[in-house]
Amino acid sequence: MRVIVLGAGTALPQRRLSPASVLIESSGRNFLFDIGPGTLQRLHAAGVLATALEGLFITHYHLDHCLDLATLLFVLRIPQRVSKRSLRVFGPLGLKTLYRRLNVAFSGWLTPKAYRLILTEWNRQASVRLGGNVLVRAQAMRHSATALGYRFESHGKSVAYSGDTDVCSNLIELARGVDLLILECSHPDESKVAGHLTPTECGKMAQAAGCRHLVLTHFYPSLRGYDI
């Protein structure tokens, strides 16, 4: 399994930090978690074509986590990049409405042409097995009303990704015993913002979950120069 943090930033423009996105590769299969602005460029730089994506999992519908969904669906229609495989997109309640409204706004240019687009909405807690070797679980997080975090398991390895969240028991349960926990870490301890985690809170959540490794992402400019 290979995990690439494509974007560790937020909606605020920062040098070297793109908005949220994480790529997980397992046995030649590619899965994307969140798709903030610029994700397609970061994906290309990582050597992965948009047509190689098998599944996309969106944590919530703030722009820094989902805006490049429109870009992805448009790219998959371009003749040189036409996808012939199915693309499965998972997200909280509202995914199908978001797609319909985006497609109307862009005059139908997001309608699948040569591939099948499968949209699945999850409410608070769900799971899906993809091709037998991949299991993805979703759990409600403490951020927007429908925000989800995800746990990815394949061939005995596991990764949990929080998306945006505040401290919550669901996060600990989702990440219990994972090999890698990817947490948002938005602001310093001294500048706590509701709905987001601070460095100390991230450490406590990781310790409570008993994960093997912790990676922090989603840095606001307030963390620049701060000793996390």
C-alpha positions as CSV (number, residue, x, y, z in Angstrom):
1,M,0.0,0.0,0.0
2,R,1.2,3.5,-0.8
3,V,-0.3,6.7,0.7
4,I,0.4,10.1,-0.8
5,V,-0.8,13.3,0.8
6,L,-1.6,15.4,-2.3
7,G,-2.9,18.4,-0.3
8,A,-2.1,19.3,3.3
9,G,-3.5,22.8,3.2
10,T,-6.8,24.6,3.4
11,A,-8.9,27.0,1.3
12,L,-6.4,29.8,2.1
13,P,-3.7,30.0,-0.6
14,Q,-0.3,28.9,0.7
15,R,3.0,28.2,-1.0
16,R,3.6,24.4,-1.1
17,L,0.3,23.6,0.5
18,S,-2.6,22.6,-1.7
19,P,-6.1,22.0,-0.3
20,A,-7.2,18.6,1.1
21,S,-6.6,15.4,-0.8
22,V,-5.1,12.0,-0.1
23,L,-4.3,9.2,-2.6
24,I,-4.2,5.6,-1.5
25,E,-2.7,3.0,-3.9
26,S,-3.2,-0.7,-3.2
27,S,-2.3,-3.5,-5.6
28,G,-2.4,-1.2,-8.6
29,R,-5.8,0.3,-7.6
30,N,-6.2,4.0,-6.9
31,F,-8.5,5.6,-4.4
32,L,-8.8,9.3,-3.6
33,F,-10.0,10.8,-0.3
34,D,-11.2,14.4,-0.8
35,I,-10.6,16.4,-3.9
36,G,-9.9,20.1,-3.1
37,P,-8.9,22.7,-5.7
38,G,-5.7,21.7,-7.5
39,T,-6.0,18.0,-6.7
40,L,-5.8,17.0,-10.4
41,Q,-2.5,18.8,-10.9
42,R,-1.1,17.1,-7.7
43,L,-2.4,13.7,-8.9
44,H,-0.6,14.2,-12.3
45,A,2.6,15.2,-10.5
46,A,2.3,11.9,-8.5
47,G,2.2,10.0,-11.8
48,V,-1.4,8.9,-11.6
49,L,-3.9,9.6,-14.4
50,A,-7.5,10.7,-13.6
51,T,-8.7,7.7,-15.6
52,A,-6.9,5.4,-13.2
53,L,-9.1,6.4,-10.2
54,E,-11.4,3.6,-9.1
55,G,-13.1,5.4,-6.1
56,L,-13.4,8.8,-4.6
57,F,-14.5,9.4,-1.0
58,I,-15.5,12.9,0.0
59,T,-15.6,13.8,3.7
60,H,-17.8,17.0,3.4
61,Y,-18.9,19.7,1.0
62,H,-16.7,22.6,2.0
63,L,-14.9,23.8,-1.1
64,D,-11.4,23.0,0.0
65,H,-12.4,19.3,0.2
66,C,-14.6,18.8,-2.9
67,L,-14.2,21.6,-5.6
68,D,-12.1,19.5,-8.0
69,L,-14.9,17.0,-8.3
70,A,-16.2,19.2,-11.2
71,T,-12.7,19.2,-12.7
72,L,-12.4,15.5,-12.5
73,L,-15.7,14.8,-14.2
74,F,-14.9,17.2,-16.9
75,V,-11.5,15.7,-17.6
76,L,-13.0,12.2,-17.9
77,R,-15.0,13.5,-20.9
78,I,-12.0,14.9,-22.8
79,P,-11.2,12.6,-25.8
80,Q,-7.5,12.1,-24.9
81,R,-8.6,11.2,-21.3
82,V,-11.9,9.4,-21.8
83,S,-12.4,6.9,-19.1
84,K,-13.9,3.5,-19.9
85,R,-13.9,2.3,-16.3
86,S,-16.6,3.0,-13.7
87,L,-16.0,5.7,-11.2
88,R,-17.6,5.3,-7.8
89,V,-18.0,8.4,-5.7
90,F,-19.0,8.2,-2.1
91,G,-19.9,11.1,0.2
92,P,-22.3,12.3,2.9
93,L,-25.9,13.1,2.2
94,G,-26.2,15.7,-0.5
95,L,-23.8,14.2,-3.0
96,K,-26.4,13.6,-5.7
97,T,-27.8,17.1,-5.3
98,L,-24.3,18.6,-5.5
99,Y,-23.6,16.7,-8.7
100,R,-26.9,17.7,-10.3
101,R,-26.3,21.4,-9.5
102,L,-22.7,21.4,-10.7
103,N,-23.8,19.7,-13.9
104,V,-26.5,22.3,-14.5
105,A,-24.1,25.1,-13.7
106,F,-21.6,23.7,-16.3
107,S,-24.3,23.1,-18.9
108,G,-24.2,19.3,-18.8
109,W,-20.4,19.0,-19.4
110,L,-20.1,16.8,-16.3
111,T,-22.4,14.1,-17.7
112,P,-20.5,10.7,-18.1
113,K,-19.7,10.0,-21.7
114,A,-18.0,6.6,-22.0
115,Y,-17.9,5.5,-18.4
116,R,-20.4,4.8,-15.6
117,L,-20.6,7.2,-12.7
118,I,-21.9,5.7,-9.5
119,L,-22.9,8.1,-6.7
120,T,-23.4,6.7,-3.2
121,E,-24.6,8.8,-0.2
122,W,-23.8,7.7,3.3
123,N,-25.6,8.8,6.4
124,R,-23.3,8.8,9.5
125,Q,-22.1,5.2,9.4
126,A,-21.6,2.8,6.5
127,S,-19.2,0.5,4.8
128,V,-18.4,-0.9,1.3
129,R,-16.3,-3.7,0.0
130,L,-14.6,-3.0,-3.3
131,G,-13.4,-5.9,-5.3
132,G,-13.0,-8.2,-2.2
133,N,-9.6,-6.9,-1.1
134,V,-10.6,-3.4,-0.1
135,L,-13.0,-2.4,2.7
136,V,-13.9,1.2,3.4
137,R,-15.8,2.3,6.5
138,A,-17.4,5.7,7.2
139,Q,-18.1,7.3,10.5
140,A,-19.7,10.6,11.4
141,M,-17.3,13.3,12.4
142,R,-17.8,16.5,14.5
143,H,-17.6,19.3,11.9
144,S,-20.4,20.1,9.5
145,A,-23.7,18.4,10.0
146,T,-23.0,15.5,7.7
147,A,-19.2,15.2,7.7
148,L,-17.6,11.8,7.5
149,G,-14.3,10.2,8.3
150,Y,-13.1,7.1,6.5
151,R,-11.1,3.9,7.3
152,F,-9.4,2.1,4.4
153,E,-8.4,-1.6,4.8
154,S,-6.6,-3.7,2.3
155,H,-4.3,-6.8,2.5
156,G,-3.9,-6.5,6.2
157,K,-3.0,-2.8,6.2
158,S,-5.3,0.0,7.4
159,V,-5.4,3.8,7.1
160,A,-7.9,6.2,8.8
161,Y,-8.6,9.7,7.5
162,S,-10.5,12.2,9.6
163,G,-11.3,14.9,7.0
164,D,-12.3,17.9,9.2
165,T,-13.4,17.2,12.7
166,D,-13.2,18.3,16.3
167,V,-12.5,15.9,19.2
168,C,-15.0,13.0,19.2
169,S,-15.4,9.4,20.2
170,N,-16.3,8.4,16.7
171,L,-12.8,9.4,15.5
172,I,-11.2,7.2,18.1
173,E,-13.4,4.2,17.2
174,L,-12.8,4.7,13.4
175,A,-9.0,4.8,13.9
176,R,-8.7,2.0,16.5
177,G,-5.5,0.1,15.9
178,V,-4.8,1.5,12.4
179,D,-1.3,1.4,10.8
180,L,-1.7,5.0,9.8
181,L,-3.9,7.8,11.1
182,I,-4.2,11.0,9.0
183,L,-5.6,13.8,11.1
184,E,-6.5,17.4,10.3
185,C,-4.5,19.8,12.5
186,S,-5.8,23.3,11.8
187,H,-4.7,25.7,14.5
188,P,-2.2,26.0,17.4
189,D,-3.4,24.9,20.9
190,E,-3.6,28.6,21.9
191,S,-6.0,29.4,19.0
192,K,-8.6,26.6,19.2
193,V,-11.4,26.8,16.6
194,A,-14.5,24.8,17.0
195,G,-14.9,22.0,14.5
196,H,-11.1,21.5,14.1
197,L,-8.2,19.9,16.0
198,T,-5.1,21.3,17.6
199,P,-1.7,19.5,17.8
200,T,-2.3,18.4,21.4
201,E,-5.8,17.1,20.6
202,C,-4.4,15.2,17.6
203,G,-1.8,13.5,19.9
204,K,-4.5,12.6,22.4
205,M,-6.8,11.2,19.7
206,A,-4.0,9.1,18.2
207,Q,-3.0,7.8,21.6
208,A,-6.5,6.9,22.5
209,A,-7.0,5.1,19.2
210,G,-3.7,3.2,19.5
211,C,-2.6,3.9,16.0
212,R,0.9,2.9,14.9
213,H,1.7,6.1,13.0
214,L,0.2,9.6,12.9
215,V,0.4,12.1,10.0
216,L,-1.0,15.7,10.4
217,T,-2.5,17.7,7.5
218,H,-4.9,20.7,6.9
219,F,-2.6,23.4,8.2
220,Y,-3.8,27.0,8.4
221,P,-1.3,29.9,8.1
222,S,-1.5,30.2,11.9
223,L,0.7,27.1,12.2
224,R,3.5,28.5,10.1
225,G,6.6,28.5,12.2
226,Y,4.7,26.8,15.1
227,D,6.4,23.8,16.7
228,I,3.7,21.1,16.3
